[in-house]
Amino acid sequence: MSIIKYLTVIFLTTFFLTQKALSEEVKKVGKFKDWETIVVKSEGELLCFAQTKPVLQSPKNNPREARLFVSFRPNEKILDEISITPGYEFNKKNSIIAKSGKNKYKFDISQDSFAWIADNKQEKKMIRTMKKGSRIMITGYNQKGSQTIDHYSLLGFSKAYGAAKKSCS
């Protein structure tokens, strides 16, 4: 895993799980139905992302802090980076899959409780699917091998994505 992705994992984990990011560096750009856009400025670095929480989780008896992100980090020339966290640590034996309609995308890289798609062309294709769709489901497996499915609404995605992209351009 690249140092950039590792640092992103550390940052996002710290930010979302402990909520201790410095407030003067974090700006909520807007809420767009089920999505929101956030910009983080830190020591000359800029991170812009659209994020959402699941509208439905399975199994229902185990609520988790899951998120789906599309990030931009212009200082590192990273655009359209899709990442997820299901709120638990992934196992290495099972694939992590996103499905929307007939479209299916595999997350190739997983580290602890985050996963990414390695191919930027696949990320762009998934973003096009997300702009057209109404829902995307992400299937993952925890350390015990139990399957989880997170259903994410795509209402507001296009506007949140556009705001994140514009904020980092």
C-alpha positions as CSV (number, residue, x, y, z in Angstrom):
1,M,0.0,0.0,0.0
2,S,1.3,3.4,-0.9
3,I,2.2,5.8,1.9
4,I,-0.5,8.2,0.7
5,K,-3.2,5.6,1.1
6,Y,-1.8,4.6,4.5
7,L,-1.8,8.2,5.6
8,T,-5.4,8.6,4.3
9,V,-6.5,5.6,6.3
10,I,-5.0,7.0,9.5
11,F,-6.5,10.4,8.8
12,L,-10.0,9.2,8.0
13,T,-10.0,6.7,10.8
14,T,-9.0,9.4,13.3
15,F,-11.4,12.0,11.8
16,F,-14.5,9.8,11.7
17,L,-14.1,7.6,14.6
18,T,-12.8,10.0,17.2
19,Q,-14.1,13.3,15.7
20,K,-11.1,15.2,17.0
21,A,-10.0,16.9,13.7
22,L,-9.2,20.6,14.2
23,S,-12.4,22.5,13.5
24,E,-10.7,25.5,11.8
25,E,-9.2,23.1,9.2
26,V,-12.4,21.2,8.4
27,K,-15.2,22.8,6.4
28,K,-18.5,21.2,5.5
29,V,-19.3,22.5,2.0
30,G,-22.8,21.3,1.9
31,K,-25.4,18.6,2.4
32,F,-27.0,17.2,-0.7
33,K,-29.8,14.8,0.2
34,D,-28.1,11.7,1.4
35,W,-24.5,12.9,0.7
36,E,-22.3,15.6,2.1
37,T,-19.1,17.4,0.9
38,I,-16.2,18.2,3.3
39,V,-13.0,20.0,2.7
40,V,-9.9,19.6,4.9
41,K,-7.0,21.9,4.8
42,S,-3.9,21.0,6.8
43,E,-0.3,22.3,6.4
44,G,-0.8,23.3,2.8
45,E,-2.5,20.0,1.9
46,L,-6.0,19.9,0.6
47,L,-8.4,17.0,0.9
48,C,-12.0,17.2,-0.6
49,F,-14.5,14.4,-0.4
50,A,-18.1,13.4,-0.8
51,Q,-19.3,10.9,1.8
52,T,-22.4,9.1,2.8
53,K,-23.6,6.6,5.4
54,P,-25.6,3.4,4.6
55,V,-29.4,3.7,4.6
56,L,-29.7,0.0,5.4
57,Q,-27.2,-2.5,6.9
58,S,-27.3,-6.2,7.1
59,P,-27.2,-7.8,9.5
60,K,-29.5,-5.4,11.2
61,N,-28.6,-6.4,14.8
62,N,-25.0,-5.1,14.4
63,P,-25.0,-1.4,13.6
64,R,-21.7,-0.1,12.3
65,E,-20.0,3.2,11.4
66,A,-19.8,2.5,7.7
67,R,-19.0,5.2,5.1
68,L,-18.6,5.5,1.3
69,F,-16.2,8.2,0.0
70,V,-15.1,9.8,-3.2
71,S,-11.9,11.8,-2.5
72,F,-9.7,14.4,-4.2
73,R,-6.2,15.2,-3.1
74,P,-4.8,17.6,-5.7
75,N,-1.3,17.9,-4.0
76,E,-0.8,14.2,-4.7
77,K,-2.6,14.4,-8.1
78,I,-5.2,11.9,-6.8
79,L,-8.7,12.4,-8.3
80,D,-11.9,10.3,-8.0
81,E,-10.5,8.0,-5.4
82,I,-13.3,5.7,-4.1
83,S,-12.9,4.2,-0.6
84,I,-15.1,2.5,1.9
85,T,-15.1,1.6,5.5
86,P,-17.6,-0.9,6.9
87,G,-16.9,-0.1,10.5
88,Y,-14.9,-3.3,11.1
89,E,-11.6,-4.8,9.9
90,F,-11.9,-6.7,6.6
91,N,-10.6,-10.3,6.3
92,K,-8.2,-11.1,3.5
93,K,-10.0,-14.2,2.2
94,N,-13.1,-12.7,0.7
95,S,-13.7,-10.1,-2.0
96,I,-15.2,-6.7,-1.3
97,I,-17.8,-6.0,-4.0
98,A,-20.0,-3.0,-4.9
99,K,-23.1,-3.6,-7.0
100,S,-25.5,-1.1,-8.6
101,G,-28.0,-2.5,-11.1
102,K,-26.1,-4.8,-13.4
103,N,-22.8,-3.2,-12.6
104,K,-20.3,-4.8,-10.3
105,Y,-17.0,-3.4,-9.0
106,K,-14.3,-5.1,-6.9
107,F,-12.3,-3.3,-4.3
108,D,-8.7,-4.6,-4.9
109,I,-6.9,-3.1,-1.9
110,S,-7.9,-3.5,1.7
111,Q,-6.0,-2.3,4.8
112,D,-7.5,-2.8,8.2
113,S,-11.0,-1.2,8.0
114,F,-10.7,0.6,4.6
115,A,-10.8,-0.6,1.0
116,W,-10.0,1.0,-2.4
117,I,-10.3,0.3,-6.1
118,A,-6.8,0.1,-7.5
119,D,-7.7,1.0,-11.2
120,N,-8.6,4.7,-11.8
121,K,-10.5,3.7,-14.9
122,Q,-12.7,1.4,-12.8
123,E,-13.2,4.2,-10.3
124,K,-14.3,6.6,-13.1
125,K,-16.7,3.9,-14.4
126,M,-18.1,3.4,-10.9
127,I,-18.6,7.1,-10.5
128,R,-20.6,7.2,-13.8
129,T,-22.7,4.3,-12.5
130,M,-23.2,6.2,-9.2
131,K,-24.3,9.3,-11.0
132,K,-27.0,7.4,-12.9
133,G,-28.1,5.0,-10.1
134,S,-30.3,5.3,-7.1
135,R,-28.6,2.8,-4.8
136,I,-25.3,0.9,-4.5
137,M,-24.7,-2.1,-2.2
138,I,-21.3,-3.0,-0.8
139,T,-20.6,-6.5,0.4
140,G,-17.7,-7.2,2.7
141,Y,-16.6,-9.8,5.2
142,N,-15.3,-9.3,8.7
143,Q,-12.5,-11.2,10.4
144,K,-14.8,-14.1,11.4
145,G,-15.9,-14.4,7.8
146,S,-19.4,-13.1,8.4
147,Q,-20.9,-11.2,5.4
148,T,-22.2,-7.7,5.7
149,I,-24.1,-5.7,3.1
150,D,-24.4,-1.9,3.3
151,H,-27.0,-0.2,1.1
152,Y,-26.0,3.4,0.1
153,S,-28.5,5.9,-1.4
154,L,-27.1,7.7,-4.4
155,L,-29.6,10.6,-4.0
156,G,-27.5,13.8,-4.0
157,F,-24.3,12.0,-5.1
158,S,-23.8,14.0,-8.3
159,K,-24.1,17.4,-6.5
160,A,-21.9,16.3,-3.6
161,Y,-19.3,14.8,-6.0
162,G,-19.4,18.0,-8.1
163,A,-18.9,20.2,-5.0
164,A,-15.9,18.1,-3.8
165,K,-14.3,18.1,-7.2
166,K,-14.8,21.9,-7.6
167,S,-13.5,22.6,-4.1
168,C,-10.2,20.8,-4.9
169,S,-9.7,22.2,-8.4
